């Protein structure tokens, strides 16, 4: 039996949906008055971008759960946590954390 490969876009969309579920355990996932927002997927990196509005809810437990979630995806996938303002836009200069299966680094 030949297995059909799932395109990266479908996998990234699945990761984005799983991120929404995971983030809801740690805070409110909402663009207005929320703690987090899954803003987009980027096929060129490939990554799921998450806007972070409330840094105090961005805990080591959240990072550990996100790292565990990445174990189910290809090694080149990552999650980018980007600091954002109340207006729902990334803060300038861009800051945050990039998480992949091998660890985290500052943006």
Z-matrix of the N, CA and C atoms (Angstrom, degrees):
N
C 1 1.445
C 2 1.524 1 108.88
N 3 1.320 2 117.55 1 132.67
C 4 1.458 3 122.67 2 179.63
C 5 1.521 4 108.31 3 -96.42
N 6 1.355 5 114.68 4 126.34
C 7 1.460 6 118.77 5 178.23
C 8 1.519 7 109.74 6 -85.12
N 9 1.309 8 115.61 7 134.72
C 10 1.452 9 120.70 8 177.78
C 11 1.520 10 108.51 9 -85.01
N 12 1.331 11 116.53 10 131.45
C 13 1.458 12 120.41 11 -179.69
C 14 1.523 13 110.11 12 -77.90
N 15 1.312 14 115.36 13 139.47
C 16 1.464 15 120.77 14 176.77
C 17 1.519 16 107.53 15 -86.37
N 18 1.315 17 118.17 16 128.84
C 19 1.465 18 120.03 17 179.42
C 20 1.536 19 111.31 18 -58.73
N 21 1.335 20 115.12 19 149.62
C 22 1.459 21 120.46 20 -179.52
C 23 1.524 22 112.56 21 -55.18
N 24 1.308 23 116.85 22 -35.94
C 25 1.461 24 119.86 23 -179.13
C 26 1.527 25 110.98 24 -60.81
N 27 1.337 26 116.68 25 -41.95
C 28 1.462 27 119.60 26 178.32
C 29 1.527 28 110.94 27 -64.74
N 30 1.338 29 116.48 28 -40.67
C 31 1.463 30 119.95 29 177.84
C 32 1.526 31 111.25 30 -63.72
N 33 1.341 32 116.91 31 -42.50
C 34 1.469 33 120.02 32 178.95
C 35 1.527 34 111.36 33 -65.15
N 36 1.320 35 116.33 34 -39.79
C 37 1.469 36 119.34 35 176.73
C 38 1.526 37 110.14 36 -62.18
N 39 1.332 38 116.83 37 -39.16
C 40 1.460 39 120.40 38 176.85
C 41 1.519 40 111.69 39 -64.25
N 42 1.346 41 116.44 40 -41.51
C 43 1.466 42 120.04 41 176.78
C 44 1.520 43 110.71 42 -62.82
N 45 1.331 44 117.58 43 -41.20
C 46 1.468 45 121.17 44 178.66
C 47 1.524 46 110.92 45 -61.34
N 48 1.330 47 117.20 46 -42.65
C 49 1.471 48 120.53 47 178.46
C 50 1.530 49 111.01 48 -65.00
N 51 1.335 50 116.37 49 -42.20
C 52 1.466 51 119.49 50 177.94
C 53 1.525 52 111.46 51 -65.81
N 54 1.335 53 116.87 52 -33.10
C 55 1.468 54 120.55 53 176.74
C 56 1.533 55 110.80 54 -64.77
N 57 1.319 56 116.85 55 -40.54
C 58 1.477 57 120.00 56 178.75
C 59 1.522 58 110.26 57 -59.82
N 60 1.320 59 116.46 58 -43.69
C 61 1.468 60 120.95 59 179.95
C 62 1.521 61 110.33 60 -64.50
N 63 1.333 62 116.36 61 -46.06
C 64 1.460 63 120.96 62 -179.39
C 65 1.524 64 111.47 63 -64.06
N 66 1.327 65 117.13 64 -45.96
C 67 1.470 66 120.79 65 -179.22
C 68 1.527 67 111.98 66 -62.55
N 69 1.326 68 117.30 67 -32.78
C 70 1.469 69 121.10 68 179.62
C 71 1.527 70 111.43 69 -63.90
N 72 1.330 71 117.81 70 -22.69
C 73 1.465 72 120.51 71 176.03
C 74 1.523 73 112.00 72 -74.58
N 75 1.323 74 117.25 73 -19.56
C 76 1.463 75 121.98 74 -175.93
C 77 1.521 76 113.64 75 -109.58
N 78 1.321 77 118.11 76 -8.54
C 79 1.459 78 120.79 77 -178.48
C 80 1.514 79 110.60 78 174.96
N 81 1.310 80 114.45 79 -163.61
C 82 1.464 81 121.63 80 -177.99
C 83 1.524 82 108.90 81 -96.62
N 84 1.331 83 116.54 82 127.03
C 85 1.461 84 122.28 83 177.67
C 86 1.521 85 107.38 84 -99.09
N 87 1.334 86 115.01 85 97.12
C 88 1.451 87 120.49 86 -176.75
C 89 1.522 88 108.45 87 -160.58
N 90 1.315 89 117.18 88 139.47
C 91 1.455 90 121.02 89 -179.77
C 92 1.522 91 111.79 90 -69.93
N 93 1.307 92 117.28 91 -31.68
C 94 1.471 93 121.51 92 178.53
C 95 1.524 94 109.15 93 -106.89
N 96 1.309 95 116.85 94 120.64
C 97 1.469 96 123.65 95 178.18
C 98 1.523 97 113.97 96 61.33
N 99 1.316 98 116.66 97 27.40
C 100 1.456 99 120.52 98 178.23
C 101 1.517 100 111.63 99 -102.47
N 102 1.334 101 115.05 100 179.93
C 103 1.458 102 121.47 101 176.39
C 104 1.528 103 110.86 102 -96.69
N 105 1.333 104 116.11 103 -34.08
C 106 1.460 105 122.70 104 -176.90
C 107 1.520 106 109.54 105 -141.21
N 108 1.333 107 114.84 106 159.86
C 109 1.448 108 121.07 107 172.84
C 110 1.523 109 108.56 108 -151.28
N 111 1.331 110 117.43 109 125.65
C 112 1.457 111 121.45 110 175.14
C 113 1.521 112 105.72 111 -79.68
N 114 1.345 113 115.91 112 105.38
C 115 1.462 114 119.37 113 -168.27
C 116 1.522 115 114.45 114 -88.40
N 117 1.353 116 117.74 115 -36.39
C 118 1.468 117 117.66 116 -178.74
C 119 1.524 118 109.59 117 -169.51
N 120 1.343 119 113.37 118 168.19
C 121 1.455 120 120.15 119 168.17
C 122 1.523 121 106.51 120 -111.93
N 123 1.308 122 116.36 121 150.92
C 124 1.464 123 121.88 122 -179.95
C 125 1.524 124 107.90 123 -128.50
N 126 1.314 125 116.73 124 107.96
C 127 1.465 126 121.59 125 -177.93
C 128 1.521 127 112.71 126 -70.31
N 129 1.333 128 117.88 127 -22.25
C 130 1.461 129 119.86 128 -177.34
C 131 1.523 130 112.15 129 -73.26
N 132 1.341 131 118.41 130 -23.85
C 133 1.477 132 119.81 131 -176.21
C 134 1.518 133 112.64 132 -90.68
N 135 1.239 134 129.88 133 -42.00
C 136 1.474 135 136.31 134 -24.94
C 137 1.536 136 111.37 135 -77.91
N 138 1.326 137 114.76 136 137.26
C 139 1.466 138 119.02 137 -175.39
C 140 1.518 139 111.93 138 -150.13
N 141 1.332 140 113.09 139 162.68
C 142 1.456 141 122.21 140 169.09
C 143 1.522 142 105.14 141 -112.37
N 144 1.330 143 116.94 142 124.89
C 145 1.461 144 121.67 143 179.65
C 146 1.522 145 110.12 144 -96.91
N 147 1.334 146 114.91 145 130.73
C 148 1.456 147 122.04 146 -179.81
C 149 1.522 148 108.21 147 -121.61
N 150 1.336 149 116.87 148 122.82
C 151 1.460 150 120.59 149 173.70
C 152 1.515 151 108.35 150 -81.72
N 153 1.334 152 116.46 151 134.92
C 154 1.463 153 122.34 152 179.96
C 155 1.523 154 107.78 153 -114.37
N 156 1.330 155 116.03 154 117.32
C 157 1.458 156 121.31 155 -179.15
C 158 1.528 157 112.11 156 -97.00
N 159 1.314 158 117.12 157 -33.49
C 160 1.469 159 122.77 158 -177.36
C 161 1.523 160 108.83 159 -116.20
N 162 1.329 161 117.69 160 96.32
C 163 1.462 162 120.69 161 -176.44
C 164 1.526 163 112.63 162 -64.52
N 165 1.326 164 118.45 163 -26.00
C 166 1.464 165 119.94 164 -179.44
C 167 1.534 166 111.94 165 -66.31
N 168 1.327 167 118.06 166 -21.85
C 169 1.465 168 121.55 167 177.17
C 170 1.523 169 112.25 168 -89.28
N 171 1.310 170 117.10 169 -3.00
C 172 1.457 171 123.16 170 -179.81
C 173 1.533 172 107.40 171 -89.51
N 174 1.323 173 115.61 172 86.73
C 175 1.463 174 122.02 173 -168.36
C 176 1.537 175 112.07 174 -104.61
N 177 1.334 176 116.59 175 163.94
C 178 1.467 177 119.79 176 173.90
C 179 1.533 178 112.82 177 -58.48
N 180 1.329 179 117.75 178 -33.81
C 181 1.470 180 120.83 179 177.34
C 182 1.529 181 110.91 180 -63.30
N 183 1.335 182 116.51 181 -40.92
C 184 1.458 183 120.81 182 177.41
C 185 1.528 184 109.91 183 -62.42
N 186 1.325 185 117.24 184 -46.11
C 187 1.464 186 120.09 185 179.11
C 188 1.524 187 112.09 186 -61.79
N 189 1.322 188 116.69 187 -41.15
C 190 1.471 189 120.41 188 179.34
C 191 1.519 190 110.80 189 -62.64
N 192 1.330 191 117.76 190 -42.12
C 193 1.462 192 121.03 191 178.94
C 194 1.531 193 111.49 192 -66.47
N 195 1.331 194 116.58 193 -38.20
C 196 1.464 195 120.50 194 177.70
C 197 1.524 196 110.49 195 -65.99
N 198 1.328 197 116.95 196 -41.59
C 199 1.470 198 120.63 197 177.99
C 200 1.524 199 110.28 198 -62.07
N 201 1.328 200 117.07 199 -40.30
C 202 1.465 201 120.45 200 177.69
C 203 1.522 202 111.12 201 -64.94
N 204 1.317 203 116.59 202 -37.86
C 205 1.461 204 121.35 203 178.40
C 206 1.528 205 110.58 204 -61.78
N 207 1.330 206 116.72 205 -38.78
C 208 1.469 207 120.58 206 -179.53
C 209 1.526 208 113.09 207 -65.05
N 210 1.331 209 117.40 208 -20.00
C 211 1.465 210 120.54 209 178.87
C 212 1.528 211 112.55 210 -59.70
N 213 1.317 212 117.22 211 -23.72
C 214 1.466 213 121.71 212 -178.22
C 215 1.528 214 113.46 213 -89.07
N 216 1.341 215 116.69 214 4.57
C 217 1.463 216 121.34 215 -175.88
C 218 1.525 217 110.12 216 -124.44
N 219 1.342 218 116.85 217 166.30
C 220 1.467 219 119.42 218 178.98
C 221 1.535 220 112.27 219 -56.03
N 222 1.326 221 116.04 220 152.40
C 223 1.463 222 121.80 221 -175.65
C 224 1.523 223 113.71 222 -60.14
N 225 1.321 224 118.63 223 -28.20
C 226 1.460 225 120.22 224 -177.14
C 227 1.531 226 113.66 225 -83.46
N 228 1.327 227 118.63 226 -3.42
C 229 1.462 228 121.12 227 178.61
C 230 1.524 229 109.87 228 -75.24
N 231 1.332 230 115.62 229 147.54
C 232 1.458 231 120.36 230 177.00
C 233 1.515 232 110.79 231 -145.58
N 234 1.314 233 114.38 232 165.10
C 235 1.452 234 122.32 233 175.08
C 236 1.522 235 106.17 234 -119.51
N 237 1.315 236 116.45 235 129.46
C 238 1.457 237 121.06 236 178.05
C 239 1.520 238 109.00 237 -109.85
N 240 1.315 239 116.47 238 120.18
C 241 1.455 240 122.76 239 175.90
C 242 1.517 241 107.42 240 -98.41
N 243 1.322 242 116.17 241 118.92
C 244 1.466 243 121.76 242 -173.71
C 245 1.527 244 109.09 243 -117.84
N 246 1.342 245 116.10 244 127.55
C 247 1.462 246 120.35 245 177.78
C 248 1.522 247 109.24 246 -65.52
N 249 1.339 248 115.47 247 134.82
C 250 1.463 249 120.31 248 -177.50
C 251 1.519 250 110.29 249 -134.03
N 252 1.320 251 114.67 250 156.52
C 253 1.455 252 121.44 251 177.38
C 254 1.510 253 111.32 252 -92.55
N 255 1.313 254 115.43 253 176.00
C 256 1.472 255 121.72 254 -179.35
C 257 1.531 256 112.31 255 -61.47
N 258 1.339 257 116.43 256 -19.44
C 259 1.460 258 120.02 257 179.96
C 260 1.533 259 112.48 258 -80.13
N 261 1.342 260 117.21 259 -1.37
C 262 1.460 261 121.21 260 178.20
C 263 1.510 262 114.14 261 82.42
N 264 1.337 263 116.92 262 12.66
C 265 1.461 264 121.20 263 179.93
C 266 1.524 265 110.00 264 -115.02
N 267 1.337 266 116.72 265 148.17
C 268 1.466 267 119.64 266 177.53
C 269 1.527 268 111.12 267 -58.05
N 270 1.332 269 115.69 268 142.67
C 271 1.456 270 120.88 269 177.50
C 272 1.521 271 109.71 270 -72.45
N 273 1.304 272 116.80 271 147.27
C 274 1.467 273 122.45 272 175.47
C 275 1.515 274 108.06 273 -104.77
N 276 1.310 275 121.82 274 134.40
C 277 1.455 276 125.08 275 -5.76
C 278 1.519 277 110.18 276 -70.65
N 279 1.333 278 115.04 277 155.72
C 280 1.456 279 122.04 278 -177.57
C 281 1.524 280 110.35 279 -59.42
N 282 1.315 281 116.64 280 129.04
C 283 1.456 282 121.28 281 178.32
C 284 1.512 283 110.07 282 -141.23
N 285 1.299 284 115.07 283 156.52
C 286 1.450 285 119.06 284 178.65
C 287 1.513 286 111.22 285 157.41
N 288 1.319 287 114.54 286 -152.21
C 289 1.456 288 121.27 287 -175.20
C 290 1.518 289 109.76 288 -140.64
N 291 1.329 290 115.65 289 135.55
C 292 1.452 291 122.39 290 177.57
C 293 1.527 292 106.94 291 -107.47
N 294 1.325 293 116.88 292 123.64
C 295 1.455 294 122.10 293 -177.03
C 296 1.523 295 109.45 294 -116.25
N 297 1.338 296 115.87 295 128.61
C 298 1.457 297 119.77 296 171.58
C 299 1.523 298 107.59 297 -129.75
N 300 1.299 299 116.57 298 -175.12
C 301 1.460 300 120.76 299 -175.25
C 302 1.526 301 112.41 300 -62.92
N 303 1.324 302 117.78 301 -22.74
C 304 1.458 303 122.20 302 -174.89
C 305 1.513 304 114.14 303 -98.05
N 306 1.335 305 117.81 304 -2.98
C 307 1.461 306 119.93 305 179.19
C 308 1.522 307 111.11 306 143.52
N 309 1.325 308 113.69 307 -165.11
C 310 1.467 309 120.46 308 -176.45
C 311 1.521 310 109.75 309 -126.22
N 312 1.332 311 115.10 310 153.55
C 313 1.459 312 121.07 311 173.42
C 314 1.518 313 108.47 312 -146.16
N 315 1.305 314 115.03 313 152.93
C 316 1.466 315 120.75 314 179.73
C 317 1.517 316 110.75 315 -71.76
N 318 1.326 317 114.42 316 146.47
C 319 1.482 318 120.63 317 175.17
C 320 1.519 319 106.73 318 -89.69
